[in-house]
Amino acid sequence: MSIAAGFTPSSRSLRFSKLNFNPSSHPQSPLPFTANLRTTTPSAGISTTLTWRSNRDRKQPVLVFSGGDGIDGGNGRSSGGGGGGKDGDGFEGNKKEAILALAEIGRSLDSVPKDLAAAIETGRIPGSIVLRYFELEKSPFFRWLLQFGGFKERLLADDLFFAKVAMECSVGIFTKTAAEYERRRENFFKELEIVFADVVMAIIADFMLVYLPAPTVSLRPPVAVNAGVITKFFYNCPDNAFQVALSGSSYSFLQRIGAIVRNGAKLFAVGTTSSLVGTVITNALINAKKAVDKSSADEVENVPVLATSAGYGVYMAVSSNLRYQVLAGVIEQRILEPLLHQHKLLLSALCFAVRTGNTFLGSLLWVDYARWIGIQKAQEVE
């Protein structure tokens, strides 16, 4: 069976004006069929044919899809020019893939969120991202998460993103406590209040350490024309310095450095705030202990709030920032994901192991760093 559709394009959308069905001798058989979609621009004398082949029977092969005026001309070349970082063949190819992906599953452009629809129309995402969105939408929980822009951008880039958040937070308390014991040994119980503060700070920060450096599929609208130079620069930086760019786009070396700087500033704020909360709670526990046990008044000192908070902020901006950027953008996205893409269970297990080791390493580095800058002191065993 073949389907031919004629179009009269406008500046914003393309719709089927008529469908002509030419049934084969076996109209009920689920044989492969082809859809030829032709657009014509009378003023320019340009026509384009998009061909879609499917091996599955569809009751509604195509409902409605949108496209701009920049679809390939009759000479097979993109009207947008050469393939650069922002325009050209790559974006036109993405647009065709995404449109055909919508057609394949029988969905219209109006049935997807506005930010995703805009990304499809401008060719910023390929068909694989569209298909991943509809796969995630099948789960009620993920469908709820997709309502939030930040989660949507990260889940479209990595469908295991939420699993990694759960991994990080679930193992954080155990690995950090183990690392504290490894470093303090006999002093562990003498310095229990400090250990508690470290664990509280770490758990609060764990979520942000996974969230901020995670690779994303950018669905944000273009930055305002009157925005400043610095704002435009950081707006166009990736969320992960090492993430793989989608086809049709690219990141310069300076933009990737900008991703490290921007995330470092955010993690400094997160680290300082979480440390402030943790040290205030710790000092409250220390003072309560002193009130109950007068003999411990000289043994345990209050934790310096401002120095500890600033020190932890710097630690997260530098050490944690770099480690998690490499973990998410290099080890997971560039190494593990391509090798184990078809083996999600094994991929999840390896991600769990790598993230557990990274969390433990971070705890060790924090204890050494805190002692090095003088905000924590090791006590002598009598």
C-alpha positions in Angstrom: 0.0 0.0 0.0 1.3 3.5 -0.8 0.2 6.8 0.6 0.8 10.2 -1.2 0.1 13.5 0.5 0.1 17.0 -0.9 1.1 20.0 1.1 0.7 23.8 0.9 3.4 25.1 3.3 3.0 28.2 5.5 5.5 29.9 7.6 4.7 27.9 10.6 3.0 24.5 9.9 2.4 21.8 7.4 -0.8 19.8 7.4 -2.3 17.0 5.3 -4.8 18.5 2.9 -5.7 15.2 1.4 -4.8 11.5 1.7 -5.2 9.2 -1.3 -5.1 5.5 -0.4 -4.2 3.0 -3.1 -4.9 -0.4 -1.5 -3.1 -3.4 -2.7 -4.8 -6.7 -3.6 -4.6 -7.7 0.1 -5.8 -4.6 2.0 -5.9 -6.3 5.4 -2.4 -7.7 5.3 0.2 -6.0 7.5 2.6 -5.5 4.6 5.2 -2.7 4.6 4.0 0.6 3.2 5.6 3.8 2.2 4.5 7.4 2.8 5.8 10.1 0.4 5.4 13.6 1.8 5.9 16.4 -0.7 6.1 20.1 0.1 6.1 22.9 -2.6 7.0 26.5 -2.3 5.4 28.1 -5.4 7.2 31.5 -5.2 10.6 29.8 -5.1 9.8 26.8 -7.3 11.2 24.4 -4.7 9.7 21.1 -3.8 10.8 18.4 -1.3 9.8 14.8 -0.8 10.2 13.0 2.5 9.9 9.3 2.4 8.9 7.1 5.3 8.8 3.4 5.2 7.3 1.3 8.0 7.1 -2.4 8.6 4.1 -2.1 10.9 0.4 -1.5 10.1 -0.7 1.9 11.2 -4.3 3.0 11.4 -3.2 6.6 11.3 0.1 6.8 9.5 0.5 10.5 10.0 -1.9 13.0 11.8 -0.4 16.4 11.7 3.2 17.7 11.7 4.8 21.1 11.6 7.8 22.5 9.8 9.2 25.8 8.8 10.3 27.1 5.4 13.8 25.8 5.7 13.2 22.2 4.5 15.7 21.0 1.9 15.2 22.3 -1.6 14.9 20.2 -4.7 18.7 20.2 -5.2 19.1 18.2 -2.0 21.0 20.8 -0.1 19.9 22.6 3.0 18.6 26.1 2.6 20.2 27.0 5.9 23.7 26.8 4.6 26.6 24.5 5.6 26.6 22.4 8.7 27.9 24.6 11.5 27.4 24.5 15.2 24.0 26.1 15.1 22.5 25.7 11.6 22.9 23.7 8.4 22.5 20.1 7.4 22.7 18.7 10.9 19.6 20.6 12.1 17.7 19.8 8.9 18.5 16.2 9.4 17.3 16.3 13.0 14.1 17.9 12.0 13.3 15.3 9.4 14.1 12.5 11.9 12.0 14.0 14.6 9.0 14.5 12.2 9.2 11.0 10.9 9.5 9.7 14.5 6.2 11.5 15.3 4.7 10.0 12.2 5.9 6.5 13.1 4.1 6.5 16.4 1.0 8.3 15.1 1.4 11.4 17.3 1.0 15.1 16.3 3.2 17.9 17.2 0.4 19.4 19.2 0.5 16.4 21.5 4.0 17.1 22.9 5.0 19.9 25.4 5.7 23.3 23.8 9.4 23.3 24.6 9.8 19.9 23.0 7.7 21.0 20.0 9.8 24.1 19.5 13.0 22.0 19.6 11.6 19.7 16.9 10.6 22.6 14.7 14.0 24.2 14.9 15.8 20.9 14.4 17.6 20.9 17.8 16.8 17.3 18.7 17.0 14.1 16.6 14.3 11.5 16.3 15.9 9.3 18.9 15.2 11.9 21.6 11.5 12.1 20.5 11.2 8.3 20.8 12.9 8.4 24.2 10.4 11.0 25.4 7.4 8.8 24.5 9.1 5.7 26.1 9.5 7.7 29.4 5.9 9.0 29.1 4.6 5.4 29.4 5.6 5.4 33.1 3.2 7.4 35.4 6.1 8.4 37.6 8.4 9.6 34.8 5.4 11.3 33.1 5.1 13.3 36.3 8.8 14.1 36.4 8.7 15.2 32.8 6.6 18.1 33.8 9.7 19.7 35.4 12.1 21.2 32.8 15.3 20.3 34.6 14.3 16.7 35.0 13.0 16.5 31.5 16.3 17.8 30.0 18.3 15.3 32.0 16.0 12.2 31.5 16.0 12.8 27.7 19.8 12.8 27.8 20.1 9.8 30.1 17.1 7.6 30.9 19.0 6.3 33.9 19.4 9.7 35.4 16.9 9.2 38.2 18.4 5.8 39.0 21.7 7.5 39.4 20.2 10.0 41.8 18.8 7.2 43.9 22.1 5.4 43.8 24.0 8.4 45.0 21.7 9.3 47.8 21.2 5.7 49.0 24.9 4.9 49.3 26.0 8.3 50.4 25.3 7.9 54.1 27.0 4.5 54.3 30.1 5.2 52.2 30.7 8.6 53.9 30.4 7.1 57.3 32.8 4.3 56.3 35.3 6.8 54.9 35.1 8.9 58.1 35.9 5.8 60.1 38.7 4.9 57.8 40.4 8.3 58.3 39.7 8.7 62.0 39.9 5.1 63.3 40.3 5.3 67.1 39.2 8.9 67.1 35.9 8.1 65.3 33.7 8.2 68.4 35.6 11.1 70.0 34.9 13.1 66.9 31.4 11.8 66.4 29.9 15.2 66.2 32.2 16.2 63.4 31.4 12.9 61.6 27.7 13.7 61.9 28.2 17.2 60.4 30.2 15.7 57.5 27.5 13.1 56.7 24.7 15.7 56.9 26.6 18.1 54.6 27.2 15.2 52.2 23.6 14.0 52.0 22.2 17.4 51.4 24.7 18.0 48.6 24.5 14.5 47.0 21.4 15.3 45.0 22.9 18.5 43.6 26.2 16.8 42.8 24.3 14.4 40.5 21.8 17.0 39.2 24.0 19.9 38.2 26.8 18.1 36.2 24.4 15.7 34.5 24.4 15.9 30.6 21.2 17.5 29.3 19.2 17.9 26.1 18.7 21.6 26.0 15.0 22.6 25.4 15.4 26.2 26.6 14.3 29.0 24.3 16.9 31.2 22.8 18.4 33.9 25.2 17.0 37.4 24.9 18.6 39.6 22.3 19.3 42.3 24.7 21.1 40.0 27.2 24.7 40.8 28.1 27.7 39.1 26.6 28.5 37.1 29.7 24.9 35.9 30.1 24.8 34.8 26.5 28.1 33.0 26.8 27.1 30.9 29.9 23.6 30.4 28.5 25.1 28.5 25.6 27.5 26.4 27.6 26.6 22.7 28.2 25.6 21.5 31.6 28.5 19.0 31.5 31.9 20.0 30.1 32.5 16.6 28.6 29.0 15.7 27.3 28.4 14.5 23.8 26.8 17.2 21.6 23.7 16.3 19.6 24.0 16.2 15.8 23.7 19.6 14.3 25.3 21.3 17.3 28.7 21.6 18.9 30.5 23.2 21.9 33.7 25.2 21.7 36.6 24.6 24.1 35.7 27.9 25.9 32.1 26.8 26.3 33.2 23.5 27.9 35.4 25.4 30.3 32.5 27.7 31.0 30.4 24.7 32.0 33.0 23.9 34.7 33.1 27.5 35.9 29.3 27.9 36.0 28.7 24.6 37.8 31.5 25.4 40.2 29.8 28.6 41.2 26.5 26.8 41.7 28.2 24.0 43.8 30.0 26.6 45.9 26.6 28.0 46.9 25.2 24.5 47.5 28.2 23.5 49.5 28.3 26.6 51.6 24.5 26.4 52.4 24.5 22.7 53.2 27.6 23.1 55.4 26.0 26.0 57.2 23.0 23.8 58.0 25.2 20.8 59.1 27.5 22.8 61.3 24.7 24.6 63.1 23.0 21.3 63.9 26.4 19.9 65.0 27.1 22.8 67.4 23.6 22.4 68.8 24.3 18.7 69.6 27.7 19.6 71.1 26.2 22.2 73.4 23.5 19.8 74.4 26.2 17.1 75.2 28.2 19.6 77.3 25.1 20.6 79.2 24.4 16.9 80.1 28.0 15.8 80.6 30.1 18.5 82.2 33.3 16.4 81.9 33.1 16.6 78.1 33.2 20.4 78.1 36.9 20.5 77.4 37.0 17.4 75.1 34.7 18.6 72.4 34.9 22.1 70.8 32.3 23.8 68.7 32.7 23.6 64.9 33.6 26.9 63.3 30.5 27.7 61.3 31.7 30.3 58.7 35.1 28.8 58.1 33.7 25.3 57.7 30.9 26.5 55.4 33.3 28.5 53.1 35.8 25.6 53.1 33.2 23.1 52.1 31.9 25.4 49.4 35.3 25.7 47.9 35.8 21.9 48.1 32.6 21.2 46.2 33.3 23.9 43.6 36.7 22.3 42.8 37.1 18.7 43.8 33.4 17.5 43.6 32.7 19.6 40.5 35.6 18.1 38.5 35.1 14.5 39.7 31.4 14.5 38.9 31.9 16.2 35.6 34.3 13.5 34.5 32.1 10.7 36.0 29.0 11.7 34.2 30.4 13.1 30.9 33.4 10.7 30.3 33.1 7.5 32.3 29.3 7.0 32.0 28.3 8.8 28.8 31.3 8.2 26.6 32.6 4.9 27.9 29.9 2.8 29.7 26.8 3.9 27.8 28.1 3.1 24.3 29.5 -0.3 25.4 26.4 -1.4 27.4 23.6 0.4 25.8 21.6 -2.8 25.2 22.3 -4.1 28.7 20.6 -1.7 31.1 20.9 -3.9 34.1 24.7 -4.4 33.7 25.1 -0.7 32.9 23.2 0.3 36.1 25.3 -2.1 38.2 28.6 -0.6 36.8 27.3 3.0 37.3 26.4 2.0 40.9 29.9 0.6 41.5 31.7 3.6 40.0 29.5 6.1 41.9 30.0 4.3 45.1 33.8 4.4 44.7 33.6 8.1 43.8 31.5 8.9 46.9 34.0 7.1 49.1 36.9 8.8 47.5 35.2 12.2 48.0 34.8 11.6 51.7 38.5 10.7 52.1 39.5 13.8 50.2 37.3 16.0 52.3 38.7 14.8 55.6 42.3 15.5 54.4 41.3 18.8 52.9 39.5 19.9 56.1 42.5 19.1 58.2 44.9 20.7 55.7 43.1 24.1 55.9 42.7 23.8 59.7 38.9 23.6 60.1 39.2 20.1 61.6 41.9 18.8 63.9 42.8 15.2 64.7 42.7 14.3 68.4 45.5 12.4 70.1 44.6 9.0 71.6 45.7 8.8 75.2 
